[in-house]
Amino acid sequence: MSKTTKKFYSSLALAAVVAMPMAAMAEPVSAQTALTKGQFLSMFLESVNIKPDLSGKSTFQDVSSKTALWGYVHKSLELGLAPPDNKTRFGVSDAVSAAFATSVVAKYYHMDLAGQPPLTWAVKQGLMASNTGNLTLAEGKQFIAKLKAFASSIASIPGSWTLSSTKRKEFSSALANYDNALYSQTTCVETDRLQFQIAPKWRSDASLVSALQSEANQYERYTSTYDVGTANGQSAAIAQSTLVEGEQGSNSAKTDGTWTYVNYHDDVYFNDGSGTWSKQSNFGWMAPENVQIPVFTTGALQDVKYQKGVGEDVFTGQLKSQVAEDYYAPFIQGFLSTALNTSTVSQSLVHQIGEQVVASVTLHISLQNGNPVLTAEDVHTLMRLPKSVIGRLGGTGASAKRVSEVIQSMDVVMSAHATIAYQNIPLVLPSGLSIPGWSNSAGNGTGNSTSSSGNSTTNSTGNGVSGTGTGNITATNATGTSTANGTSPSDGQPENVSGISNSAP
């Protein structure tokens, strides 16, 4: 819409309001500077570049289908922003209260305000000067201008409406400090499992419930480290992941593989545990998420909220849909390949599952020497499997049909907890790897830094198995990523180690 056209619509909208007979106004507005319902909706929709919808016929006596104002009224109704006063009157000339104005924008942006009324939120954020009374035209314009600036300020963390400017700065600074740290040590434990929900018809079948519970008791867990430092004046990183398989309630567990990555001078060296190193040249910087360590930082989150913790600030948000799909796609690919026993996996199916992945991320931030520092991160991921996949897990024919009937839903649940320290610890090359310009000697006897952290593989984010009695079988430890697709390509490029070894019964 051109500027001339916008001015034309605005003029017509204002003229239509001024021309309304006083009898048609439920709450007559006497002052010319007062803001009306029709004016506010027109101004707001224009501010967010929503075009008026002039189609259809008005059923309201106070707004004609022949006026430009009808286009904005019609669009507001389509978007559910403002209800009419009654069946025959929209209320275009009604006075606009601060509460009404803030409720309109909250509906448009689908704001999650953590239980706050929109007006309370707007006053706290400095978008609205008062929480009582009706608005003037000037106040309405000022509110929309401030709202537009606020929306722009959270563009990198969309939906984070409740964060104050101070907390937004703290949040972004802590993530930037982690991304740019010369030295850091990240330890991550991730436990992956399957979660079933049995169809009502089969919930009384004790043997079936027991079989699925046994399947859910299987777990696979990664213990990983990601250490950042310098070597010969160059930034470098060493990462290592060890996969352990076991069964809840059993003392035995099997180490299923260890993978090591070294990032130096934009090259990545990879070892799948065989003792042979491969190299990927010109890879660039190896971030934690490149090597199956889910620590998500700048630009990855949305809908972030703040909560005061004990000695720390806690920020919780959602992983952006596209970020989640991109990160978990290799895992989904490997899972489907292993579980369905096929080397050919439909990319449309990978996309179908990936776009529905829901990942909640909690970041723990504390002040160290006055600077906000990321000290821990928790990631909880739910991956819903479509019915078409559940049926195929049972094979073909009658077996597949029975599995589809028995299992109402199946999810892959992934829980990860990472702790982060910032110490100037020398990076030491793993045994068997030699890189020009990087000395193998630590000079202080600390040994291989890639195995100095990581604690115990028993440190999971949850323990125990629960059944609701209605057939909702959940387990905090169950199947997860396997070594079936766990090796990197021969060029040594880091990738998400993927696949699930156990399938549904």
C-alpha positions in Angstrom: 0.0 0.0 0.0 1.5 3.4 -1.0 1.8 6.3 1.4 -0.9 8.2 -0.6 -3.3 5.3 -0.4 -2.7 4.9 3.3 -3.4 8.6 3.8 -6.6 8.2 1.7 -7.8 5.3 3.8 -7.0 7.1 7.1 -8.8 10.2 5.9 -11.9 8.2 4.9 -11.8 6.3 8.2 -11.7 9.5 10.2 -14.3 11.2 8.0 -16.6 8.2 8.5 -16.3 8.5 12.3 -16.8 12.2 12.4 -19.9 11.8 10.2 -21.6 9.3 12.5 -24.8 10.6 14.0 -24.7 11.1 17.8 -27.6 8.7 18.2 -25.4 5.9 16.9 -22.8 6.3 19.6 -23.2 4.2 22.8 -20.6 6.3 24.5 -20.6 9.7 22.7 -17.1 11.2 22.4 -17.3 15.0 22.7 -13.7 16.0 22.5 -12.1 15.9 19.1 -8.8 14.6 20.5 -10.5 11.5 22.0 -9.6 8.2 20.5 -12.4 6.0 19.1 -12.6 2.3 18.5 -12.6 2.7 14.7 -9.6 5.0 14.8 -7.6 2.8 17.0 -8.2 -0.4 15.0 -7.4 1.5 11.8 -4.1 2.9 13.2 -3.0 -0.4 14.7 -3.6 -2.5 11.7 -1.8 0.0 9.5 1.2 -0.1 12.0 1.6 -3.8 11.5 1.0 -3.6 7.7 -2.3 -5.5 7.7 -4.4 -4.4 4.7 -8.1 -3.7 5.2 -10.6 -6.2 3.9 -13.3 -4.4 2.0 -15.1 -7.6 0.9 -18.5 -8.6 2.2 -21.4 -6.6 3.5 -21.6 -4.8 6.8 -24.5 -5.8 9.1 -23.8 -2.9 11.4 -25.8 0.3 11.4 -22.8 2.4 12.4 -20.4 1.4 9.7 -21.2 1.2 6.0 -19.7 -1.3 3.6 -19.0 1.6 1.2 -16.5 3.3 3.6 -12.8 2.5 4.1 -13.5 2.1 7.8 -15.5 -1.1 7.0 -12.3 -2.7 5.7 -10.6 -2.3 9.0 -13.6 -3.3 11.0 -14.0 -6.4 8.8 -10.3 -7.3 9.2 -10.5 -6.8 13.0 -13.4 -9.2 13.1 -11.6 -11.8 11.0 -8.6 -11.6 13.3 -10.7 -11.7 16.5 -9.3 -8.5 17.8 -12.4 -6.7 18.9 -16.0 -7.9 19.3 -19.0 -5.7 18.2 -21.2 -4.1 20.7 -24.1 -6.2 19.5 -25.5 -7.7 16.3 -26.4 -4.4 14.7 -23.8 -2.1 16.1 -20.0 -2.5 16.0 -19.2 0.6 18.1 -16.8 2.5 15.8 -17.4 5.7 17.8 -16.9 4.1 21.3 -14.3 5.7 23.4 -11.2 3.5 23.7 -9.9 2.6 27.1 -6.3 1.6 27.9 -7.5 -1.8 28.8 -9.2 -2.2 25.4 -6.2 -1.0 23.4 -3.8 -3.4 25.2 -6.2 -6.3 24.8 -6.3 -5.8 21.1 -2.5 -5.9 20.7 -2.3 -8.9 23.0 -4.7 -10.8 20.8 -3.0 -9.9 17.6 0.5 -11.0 18.8 -0.9 -14.0 20.7 1.0 -12.8 23.8 1.7 -15.2 26.6 2.0 -12.7 29.5 2.3 -15.3 32.3 -1.1 -14.5 33.7 -0.8 -10.7 33.7 -3.6 -8.6 32.3 -2.4 -6.9 29.1 -2.8 -3.5 30.6 -0.7 -4.4 33.7 2.0 -5.7 31.4 1.9 -2.5 29.2 2.2 -0.2 32.2 5.2 -2.3 33.6 6.9 -2.1 30.2 6.4 1.7 30.0 4.2 1.4 26.9 1.2 2.9 28.7 1.4 5.8 31.2 -1.8 5.0 33.1 -4.0 2.0 33.7 -7.2 3.9 34.0 -9.4 6.1 31.8 -9.9 6.5 28.1 -7.1 7.4 25.6 -6.8 10.5 23.5 -5.8 10.2 19.9 -2.3 11.4 20.8 -2.0 8.7 23.5 -3.1 6.1 21.1 -0.5 7.0 18.6 2.2 7.1 21.3 1.2 3.6 22.5 1.4 2.2 19.0 4.8 3.8 18.4 6.2 2.4 21.7 4.8 -1.0 21.0 6.4 -1.1 17.6 9.8 -0.2 19.1 9.3 -2.8 21.8 8.5 -5.5 19.2 11.7 -4.5 17.3 13.8 -4.8 20.4 12.8 -8.5 20.9 13.1 -9.4 17.2 15.9 -11.9 18.0 13.9 -13.5 20.8 10.4 -13.2 19.4 7.5 -13.6 21.8 9.5 -12.6 24.8 7.0 -9.9 25.8 7.5 -10.2 29.5 11.2 -9.5 29.6 12.2 -6.1 30.8 14.9 -4.2 29.0 17.3 -5.0 31.9 16.6 -8.7 31.7 16.8 -8.7 27.9 20.3 -7.2 28.2 21.3 -9.7 30.8 20.0 -12.6 28.8 21.7 -11.6 25.5 25.0 -10.6 27.3 25.2 -14.0 29.1 24.8 -15.9 25.8 27.3 -13.7 24.0 29.8 -14.2 26.8 29.5 -17.9 26.4 29.8 -17.8 22.6 32.9 -15.5 22.9 34.6 -17.0 25.9 38.3 -17.7 25.4 38.0 -20.6 27.9 35.1 -22.7 28.9 34.3 -26.3 29.9 30.8 -27.7 29.2 29.7 -31.0 30.6 26.4 -32.5 29.3 24.4 -35.6 30.2 21.6 -36.4 27.8 19.1 -39.3 28.4 16.8 -40.4 25.6 13.7 -42.6 26.0 10.5 -43.8 24.5 7.1 -42.9 25.9 4.0 -44.8 25.1 0.3 -44.2 25.6 -1.9 -47.3 25.3 -5.3 -47.2 23.7 -8.1 -47.5 26.3 -9.2 -50.9 24.9 -5.9 -52.4 25.9 -5.1 -50.8 29.2 -6.3 -53.7 31.2 -4.0 -56.2 29.4 -1.4 -56.7 32.1 1.0 -58.6 29.9 0.9 -56.0 27.2 1.4 -53.2 29.7 4.4 -55.1 31.2 5.9 -55.6 27.7 5.7 -51.9 26.9 7.0 -51.0 30.3 10.0 -53.3 29.7 10.6 -51.5 26.5 10.4 -48.1 28.2 12.9 -49.2 30.8 15.6 -49.4 28.2 17.7 -46.2 28.0 20.6 -44.8 26.1 22.6 -41.9 27.6 25.3 -39.6 26.3 27.9 -38.1 28.6 29.7 -35.4 26.7 32.3 -32.7 27.2 33.0 -29.6 25.1 36.1 -27.6 26.1 37.2 -24.3 24.6 40.7 -22.8 24.8 43.6 -21.7 22.8 46.5 -23.5 21.1 49.5 -21.6 19.6 47.4 -18.4 19.9 44.5 -19.9 17.9 41.0 -20.6 19.3 40.4 -24.4 19.6 37.9 -26.8 21.0 37.8 -30.5 22.0 34.6 -32.4 22.3 34.0 -36.0 23.4 30.8 -38.1 23.7 30.4 -41.5 25.3 27.2 -43.5 24.7 26.0 -46.0 27.4 23.1 -48.4 27.0 21.3 -49.9 30.0 18.0 -50.8 31.6 16.3 -48.9 34.5 16.6 -50.9 37.7 19.6 -52.9 36.5 23.2 -52.3 37.7 24.7 -53.3 34.4 25.3 -51.0 31.5 27.2 -51.2 28.3 29.4 -48.6 26.8 28.4 -48.5 23.1 30.9 -46.0 21.7 33.0 -42.9 22.2 33.5 -40.1 19.7 36.1 -37.4 19.8 36.3 -34.1 17.9 39.1 -31.6 17.8 38.5 -28.1 16.2 41.6 -26.1 15.3 42.2 -23.4 12.7 38.8 -24.0 11.1 39.6 -27.7 10.6 37.9 -30.5 12.5 39.5 -33.9 13.3 37.3 -36.8 14.2 37.8 -40.2 15.8 34.9 -42.7 16.1 36.8 -44.8 18.7 38.7 -46.9 16.2 41.9 -45.0 16.8 41.9 -43.6 13.2 41.6 -39.8 12.8 39.9 -38.2 9.8 40.0 -34.5 8.9 37.4 -32.0 7.6 39.2 -28.9 6.3 37.6 -25.4 6.3 34.8 -26.5 8.6 34.8 -23.3 10.6 33.9 -23.0 14.3 32.6 -26.2 15.9 29.7 -25.2 18.2 28.3 -27.6 20.9 25.2 -28.4 18.8 27.4 -29.5 15.9 28.5 -32.5 18.0 25.3 -33.6 19.7 25.7 -31.3 22.8 22.4 -29.4 23.0 23.6 -26.0 24.4 21.6 -23.4 22.5 22.6 -19.8 22.7 22.3 -16.6 20.6 19.4 -16.5 18.1 18.0 -20.0 19.0 15.2 -19.2 21.4 11.8 -17.6 21.4 9.1 -16.9 24.0 11.7 -16.4 26.8 10.5 -15.7 30.3 12.3 -14.7 33.5 12.1 -16.1 37.0 14.3 -15.3 40.0 16.1 -18.3 41.2 18.3 -19.0 44.3 21.5 -17.0 43.7 20.8 -16.9 40.0 18.4 -15.8 37.3 16.5 -18.4 35.4 15.3 -17.9 31.8 13.0 -20.4 30.1 12.1 -20.4 26.4 11.3 -22.5 23.5 13.6 -23.5 20.7 12.7 -21.8 17.5 10.8 -24.2 15.2 13.3 -24.1 12.4 16.3 -24.4 14.7 14.7 -27.5 16.3 13.9 -29.1 13.0 17.4 -28.5 11.7 19.1 -29.7 14.9 17.0 -32.9 15.3 16.7 -33.9 11.6 19.8 -36.2 11.7 18.5 -37.8 14.8 15.1 -38.4 13.2 16.8 -39.7 10.0 18.8 -42.2 12.0 15.9 -43.2 14.3 13.6 -44.0 11.3 16.4 -45.8 9.5 17.1 -48.1 12.5 13.6 -48.5 13.8 12.0 -49.2 10.4 15.0 -51.2 9.3 15.5 -49.3 6.1 18.3 -47.4 4.4 15.8 -45.2 2.5 13.9 -42.7 4.7 11.5 -40.2 3.2 12.7 -36.6 3.7 9.1 -35.5 3.8 8.6 -37.8 6.8 11.7 -36.4 8.5 10.3 -32.9 7.9 6.8 -33.9 9.2 8.3 -35.1 12.5 10.9 -32.3 12.7 8.4 -29.5 12.3 6.4 -30.7 15.3 9.4 -31.1 17.6 8.9 -29.1 20.9 12.0 -28.3 22.8 11.9 -26.3 26.1 15.2 -24.7 27.2 16.0 -23.4 30.6 19.1 -21.2 31.1 20.7 -20.5 34.5 22.6 -17.2 34.6 24.6 -15.7 37.5 26.7 -12.6 37.9 30.5 -13.2 38.1 32.6 -10.1 38.6 29.6 -8.1 37.6 29.1 -9.9 34.3 26.1 -12.1 33.5 27.4 -15.7 32.9 25.6 -18.8 31.6 26.3 -21.5 34.1 23.9 -24.3 33.2 21.3 -25.2 30.6 18.5 -27.8 30.6 16.8 -29.0 27.4 13.7 -31.1 27.4 12.5 -32.3 23.9 9.4 -34.1 22.9 9.3 -35.7 19.5 5.8 -37.1 18.5 5.8 -40.0 16.1 3.0 -40.1 13.5 0.6 -43.1 13.4 2.1 -44.2 10.1 5.5 -44.8 11.8 4.0 -46.5 14.8 2.2 -49.0 12.6 5.4 -49.8 10.6 7.3 -50.5 13.9 5.2 -53.6 14.2 6.3 -54.9 10.8 3.6 -55.6 8.2 0.2 -57.2 8.0 -1.6 -58.2 11.2 1.3 -57.4 13.4 1.5 -53.8 12.1 -2.3 -53.4 12.5 -2.2 -54.6 16.1 0.6 -52.2 17.0 -1.4 -49.4 15.6 -4.4 -50.4 17.6 -2.6 -50.9 20.9 -0.3 -47.8 20.9 -2.3 -44.7 20.9 0.7 -42.4 20.8 4.5 -42.8 21.0 7.0 -40.1 21.7 10.8 -39.8 21.8 11.6 -37.8 24.9 15.1 -36.4 25.3 16.3 -34.7 28.5 19.7 -33.0 28.7 21.5 -31.1 31.5 24.7 -29.1 30.9 26.9 -27.4 33.4 29.4 -24.7 32.3 32.6 -23.5 33.9 35.1 -20.9 32.7 38.6 -21.8 33.6 41.9 -21.3 31.9 42.7 -25.0 31.5 45.2 -26.0 28.8 43.7 -28.0 26.0 45.6 -31.3 25.4 45.4 -33.2 22.2 43.9 -36.7 22.5 46.2 -39.7 22.2 47.2 -40.5 18.7 46.5 -37.1 17.2 49.2 -34.7 16.1 48.5 -31.3 14.7 51.3 -28.9 13.5 51.6 -25.9 15.8 49.8 -27.6 18.7 51.9 -29.1 21.4 50.7 -32.3 23.1 52.3 -31.2 26.4 50.0 -29.6 28.9 52.9 -28.5 31.1 51.0 -29.2 34.3 50.2 -32.9 34.2 46.4 -32.4 33.8 46.2 -35.0 31.1 43.5 -35.1 28.4 41.1 -32.3 29.0 38.4 -34.0 26.9 37.9 -36.5 29.6 38.5 -34.4 32.7 34.9 -33.5 33.0 31.7 -35.3 32.4 31.2 -36.8 35.9 29.1 -40.0 36.1 26.9 -41.5 33.5 24.3 -42.1 36.2 23.7 -38.3 36.5 20.5 -38.2 34.5 17.8 -35.6 34.5 15.3 -37.9 36.1 15.0 -41.4 37.6 12.2 -43.8 37.9 9.4 -45.1 35.8 5.7 -44.2 36.2 2.4 -45.4 34.9 -0.7 -43.5 35.4 -3.0 -46.5 35.7 -4.8 -45.3 32.5 -2.2 -46.7 30.3 0.1 -43.7 30.0 3.5 -45.4 30.4 6.3 -43.0 30.9 9.9 -43.6 31.8 12.6 -41.1 32.6 15.1 -43.5 31.0 14.5 -45.4 27.8 15.7 -45.7 24.3 17.7 -43.1 22.6 20.5 -42.5 20.2 22.4 -45.5 19.0 25.6 -46.2 17.1 23.7 -47.5 14.1 24.2 -44.1 12.5 26.7 -42.8 14.9 29.8 -42.5 12.8 30.8 -39.4 11.0 31.5 -39.5 7.3 35.0 -40.3 6.1 35.8 -36.6 5.9 35.4 -36.2 9.6 32.7 -33.5 9.5 30.9 -33.2 12.9 27.3 -34.3 12.7 24.6 -35.3 15.2 25.1 -38.9 16.1 21.7 -40.4 15.4 19.4 -43.4 15.5 17.4 -45.3 18.1 18.3 -48.9 18.6 15.1 -50.2 20.3 11.8 -50.2 18.6 8.3 -50.7 19.9 7.2 -54.3 20.5 
